[in-house]
Amino acid sequence: MTRLRRLRRRIAVVLPMMAALLLISAQSAHATDILYEWAWTKKEYKVTHEWDWVNTTGEPVKKTISMKKIHEVKAEITASGGVTGKLKSKFFGKLGIEVGLTLHGEGKKTTTTSITWQITIPKADGKYVYYSGTRKASGRYERWACSSQRCSVTGYKKGHSWTSNSHGSISCKKPSQDGLSAKVKKEFCP
């Protein structure tokens, strides 16, 4: 009897302890940490307006040109589960910091009409390209939920925007100077 009583006492002490341990481990398995991180970001040059002319006169030519729109860049966001409100409104600010650009807010877009410009085309023969363009930034910002057992994506924001416009001109005979002029030369020079 004495052994049986001791065994019962031990079981009476051990059972509640086992139940408490199971409860704690079950709670920690369900506890989640929410994390936000960039899956990817990128930035690229976009030519929005262009006009070109081949000077064969041997003289400087003064002209009023109208650069036609060839591309439009708009600030847009696509969001999924659990990513709305303040998080959505801060997307372009966070993306701008990530890529190092000051970006326009949702719904803004580059000029959709032609751009009029007074120019003087140099007298040297050859093709000259006049352009306007911008830097487009894109990215995907993800919301992750992590427990002790696994992590999974529970929502995301994906979008793109643009920074201020730049205007310029290049001679197709000369090397380009920077990213946007290099893009223009690649797209519009033979």
C-alpha positions in Angstrom: 0.0 0.0 0.0 2.8 2.3 0.8 4.3 2.0 -2.6 0.9 2.5 -4.3 0.4 5.7 -2.2 3.8 7.0 -3.2 3.1 6.3 -6.8 -0.2 8.1 -6.7 1.4 11.1 -5.0 4.1 11.2 -7.7 1.5 11.0 -10.5 -0.6 13.7 -8.7 2.5 16.0 -8.8 3.8 15.0 -12.3 0.5 15.1 -14.2 -0.2 18.8 -13.6 3.5 19.6 -14.5 3.2 17.7 -17.8 -0.1 19.5 -18.6 1.5 22.9 -17.9 4.5 22.0 -20.2 2.2 20.9 -23.0 0.2 24.1 -22.7 3.3 26.3 -22.8 4.7 24.6 -25.9 1.3 24.7 -27.6 1.1 28.5 -26.9 4.6 29.1 -28.2 3.9 27.2 -31.4 1.0 29.5 -32.0 2.8 32.8 -31.1 3.8 34.7 -34.2 6.2 37.5 -35.0 5.3 39.8 -37.8 8.2 40.9 -40.1 8.3 43.2 -43.1 11.0 43.1 -45.7 11.8 43.9 -49.3 11.7 40.8 -51.6 13.3 42.9 -54.4 13.7 46.4 -55.7 15.0 47.8 -59.0 15.4 51.1 -60.8 15.7 51.8 -64.5 15.8 54.8 -66.9 12.7 55.5 -68.9 12.6 57.8 -72.0 9.2 59.5 -71.9 9.5 62.0 -74.8 11.6 62.1 -77.9 12.3 64.0 -81.1 15.2 63.5 -83.5 16.5 65.1 -86.7 19.4 64.6 -89.1 21.2 67.8 -89.9 22.4 67.8 -93.4 22.5 71.6 -93.9 26.1 72.2 -92.7 24.7 75.1 -90.7 23.2 75.5 -87.2 19.4 75.2 -87.3 17.1 76.9 -84.9 13.8 75.1 -84.4 10.8 74.9 -82.1 10.3 71.2 -81.6 7.5 69.2 -80.1 8.8 66.1 -78.4 6.1 63.4 -78.6 5.2 61.1 -75.7 6.5 57.6 -76.2 6.2 56.2 -72.6 4.2 57.0 -69.6 5.3 56.1 -66.0 2.6 56.1 -63.3 2.9 55.6 -59.6 0.8 52.5 -58.8 0.5 49.9 -56.0 -0.9 46.4 -55.9 -1.6 45.1 -52.4 -2.7 41.7 -51.0 -4.0 40.3 -47.7 -3.4 42.3 -44.6 -1.5 45.2 -46.2 -3.7 48.3 -46.3 -4.1 51.7 -44.6 -0.9 53.3 -43.3 1.3 50.6 -44.5 0.0 51.1 -48.1 0.4 54.9 -47.8 4.0 54.7 -46.8 5.0 52.4 -49.6 6.5 55.0 -51.9 8.5 56.6 -49.1 10.0 53.3 -48.1 10.7 52.4 -51.7 12.4 55.7 -52.3 14.7 55.2 -49.3 15.5 51.7 -50.5 16.5 52.8 -54.0 17.8 56.3 -53.1 15.3 58.3 -55.0 12.5 60.8 -54.1 9.4 59.3 -55.6 5.9 60.6 -56.6 2.8 59.4 -54.7 0.1 57.1 -55.9 -1.7 58.1 -59.0 0.9 60.7 -60.2 2.2 60.2 -63.8 4.7 61.6 -66.2 3.6 64.2 -68.7 1.1 62.7 -71.2 1.3 65.6 -73.7 4.0 66.7 -76.1 6.8 68.9 -74.7 7.6 72.1 -76.7 11.2 73.2 -76.7 13.3 75.9 -78.4 16.6 74.4 -79.7 19.6 75.1 -81.9 20.8 72.0 -83.7 24.6 72.2 -84.2 26.0 72.6 -87.8 27.9 69.3 -87.7 26.2 66.6 -89.9 24.6 63.7 -88.2 21.5 62.7 -86.2 20.6 64.6 -83.0 18.1 63.2 -80.5 16.2 65.5 -78.0 14.6 63.7 -75.1 12.9 63.9 -71.7 13.0 61.0 -69.3 12.9 59.8 -65.7 14.1 57.0 -63.4 11.4 54.4 -62.6 11.7 52.5 -59.3 9.8 49.2 -58.6 9.7 46.9 -55.6 7.8 44.2 -53.7 7.4 44.7 -49.9 6.3 41.5 -48.0 4.6 40.9 -44.7 5.8 37.7 -43.0 4.3 35.8 -40.1 6.7 33.6 -38.2 6.0 31.0 -35.5 8.5 28.6 -33.8 7.7 26.1 -36.5 7.7 28.1 -39.8 7.5 31.5 -41.6 5.2 32.4 -44.4 4.2 35.4 -46.5 0.8 36.7 -45.4 0.6 39.8 -47.6 2.6 42.1 -49.9 2.6 45.4 -51.7 4.1 45.6 -55.1 4.4 48.9 -57.1 6.3 51.4 -59.0 6.8 55.1 -59.2 9.1 57.7 -60.7 11.4 60.6 -59.8 11.8 64.0 -61.4 12.1 64.4 -65.2 15.4 65.2 -67.0 15.7 66.8 -70.4 18.6 66.7 -72.8 20.1 66.1 -76.2 22.7 63.9 -77.7 24.6 63.6 -81.0 24.5 60.0 -82.2 28.2 60.4 -83.2 29.4 61.1 -79.7 29.6 58.8 -76.6 26.8 59.2 -74.1 27.5 60.7 -70.7 25.1 59.1 -68.2 22.4 56.5 -67.7 19.5 58.3 -69.3 21.5 59.5 -72.4 23.0 56.0 -72.7 19.4 54.7 -72.8 18.4 57.3 -75.4 21.4 56.4 -77.6 20.7 52.7 -77.4 17.0 53.2 -78.3 17.2 56.0 -81.0 20.6 56.0 -82.6 21.4 53.6 -85.5 
